[in-house]
Amino acid sequence: MNEQINVELMAFYYYLSMAAYFGRVDVALPGCKSFFTQMHHEEYKHALKFFNYIQMRGGKVHLCAISPPDDQDWKCPLHAFKTALQLEIEVSRKLVAVNATAEKYGDLNASDFIITGFMEDQMKSVNELGRLTTVLSGVGDQALARFIFDKDLLKKCSEK
């Protein structure tokens, strides 16, 4: 579970990088910034849930170094959303592995914590990012389409 804290914090760091990029004056995509800021907060909350769970169970929390994304120039929304989709798929895969370990050792409490506390949200995130990536794939380099996408995303994020 300590490793899962690091996985969640790595995603947190990536999303913070994406939010910072899209919030730049020379990029100015507030919808993308807002979306990735929300994702950043969600991953932070996930890391804290694991942190608190480990401590509640009497375990020791071991934090690891978090490396920044290799390239923090996200170039365009499609690049960032594709990266985010792959990141969420990897987070989901790691959660499944942690759950498998809990089941292997008969730790029903830990398994329940993972399944009820994370898996549905992960599937929703993968689905949402998949849909947004598909939409962006059709946008291409069209500035007006990108503007409309970003405006719609900002509205959606404001409603959350």
BARO-913624 format. One line per 2 residues: number of its first residue (from 1); their letters; for each residue x negated, y, z negated of C-alpha. Coordinates in pm, whole numbers, plus 50000, padded with zeros to 5 digits. Layout:
<atoms>
NUM = a = X Y Z  ... $
</atoms>
This chain:
<atoms>
1 = mn = 50000 50000 50000  49705 50231 49948 $
3 = eq = 49624 50192 50316  49981 50294 50401 $
5 = in = 49932 50621 50212  49640 50694 50444 $
7 = ve = 49845 50599 50752  50121 50838 50646 $
9 = lm = 49871 51116 50570  49703 51066 50908 $
11 = af = 50042 51113 51078  50098 51416 50852 $
13 = yy = 49767 51562 50973  49845 51497 51342 $
15 = yl = 50186 51661 51315  50037 51960 51135 $
17 = sm = 49788 51994 51421  50071 51978 51676 $
19 = aa = 50279 52236 51488  49978 52468 51469 $
21 = yf = 49916 52433 51842  50275 52502 51949 $
23 = gr = 50297 52794 51707  50001 52971 51865 $
25 = vd = 50075 53306 52031  49934 53184 52362 $
27 = va = 50153 52869 52357  50471 53005 52192 $
29 = lp = 50699 52701 52181  50889 52751 51854 $
31 = gc = 51112 52447 51905  50813 52216 51933 $
33 = ks = 50648 52391 51637  50962 52345 51427 $
35 = ff = 51002 51980 51529  50644 51889 51442 $
37 = tq = 50660 52089 51120  50961 51878 51017 $
39 = mh = 50778 51559 51113  50476 51680 50913 $
41 = he = 50694 51725 50601  50856 51384 50651 $
43 = ey = 50520 51206 50664  50401 51392 50354 $
45 = kh = 50712 51277 50167  50647 50919 50281 $
47 = al = 50289 50933 50150  50413 51066 49816 $
49 = kf = 50674 50790 49791  50402 50528 49829 $
51 = fn = 50178 50720 49586  50452 50730 49321 $
53 = yi = 50554 50369 49382  50198 50243 49332 $
55 = qm = 50170 50437 49008  50513 50324 48888 $
57 = rg = 50400 49964 48936  50084 50029 48735 $
59 = gk = 49851 50022 49034  49562 50247 49121 $
61 = vh = 49585 50493 49407  49278 50497 49632 $
63 = lc = 49274 50780 49883  49061 50765 50197 $
65 = ai = 48919 51037 50419  49152 51163 50690 $
67 = sp = 48996 51246 51024  49147 51522 51235 $
69 = pd = 49277 51440 51583  48990 51413 51831 $
71 = dq = 49149 51673 52057  49366 51940 51896 $
73 = dw = 49448 52113 52224  49776 51939 52295 $
75 = kc = 49793 52098 52644  50167 52048 52690 $
77 = pl = 50468 51915 52500  50466 51585 52691 $
79 = ha = 50112 51503 52576  50202 51577 52213 $
81 = fk = 50530 51383 52222  50364 51079 52384 $
83 = ta = 50097 51087 52113  50363 51126 51843 $
85 = lq = 50559 50831 51983  50250 50608 51977 $
87 = le = 50173 50730 51626  50522 50640 51499 $
89 = ie = 50503 50298 51666  50171 50239 51487 $
91 = vs = 50313 50357 51152  50605 50117 51202 $
93 = rk = 50369 49831 51286  50168 49898 50969 $
95 = lv = 50487 49908 50758  50589 49570 50897 $
97 = av = 50245 49435 50803  50269 49573 50448 $
99 = na = 50615 49421 50416  50486 49086 50543 $
101 = ta = 50220 49090 50271  50482 49169 50007 $
103 = ek = 50699 48882 50132  50400 48646 50145 $
105 = yg = 50341 48705 49775  50711 48696 49687 $
107 = dl = 50718 49060 49583  51084 49128 49654 $
109 = na = 51073 49468 49486  50796 49594 49715 $
111 = sd = 50968 49444 50019  51294 49614 49927 $
113 = fi = 51109 49943 49871  50962 49925 50222 $
115 = it = 51273 49806 50403  51526 50036 50238 $
117 = gf = 51294 50333 50195  51121 50347 50532 $
119 = me = 51221 50110 50811  51547 50274 50920 $
121 = dq = 51386 50618 50925  51095 50478 51127 $
123 = mk = 51326 50328 51387  51517 50657 51411 $
125 = sv = 51190 50847 51460  51069 50607 51730 $
127 = ne = 51406 50632 51905  51416 51012 51889 $
129 = lg = 51058 51051 52008  51123 50802 52289 $
131 = rl = 51424 51000 52406  51242 51334 52387 $
133 = tt = 50942 51189 52573  51172 51060 52847 $
135 = vl = 51334 51403 52885  50995 51574 52895 $
137 = sg = 50870 51326 53156  51137 51461 53390 $
139 = vg = 51051 51824 53317  50704 51813 53465 $
141 = dq = 50535 52151 53490  50855 52353 53538 $
143 = al = 50835 52652 53305  51212 52713 53294 $
145 = ar = 51287 52349 53212  51022 52354 52938 $
147 = fi = 51174 52675 52797  51524 52520 52790 $
149 = fd = 51390 52200 52630  51214 52403 52362 $
151 = kd = 51519 52623 52300  51742 52315 52260 $
153 = ll = 51486 52153 52029  51470 52466 51813 $
155 = kk = 51849 52469 51783  51852 52100 51689 $
157 = cs = 51578 52154 51427  51766 52450 51281 $
159 = ek = 52074 52231 51229  51882 51977 51017 $
</atoms>
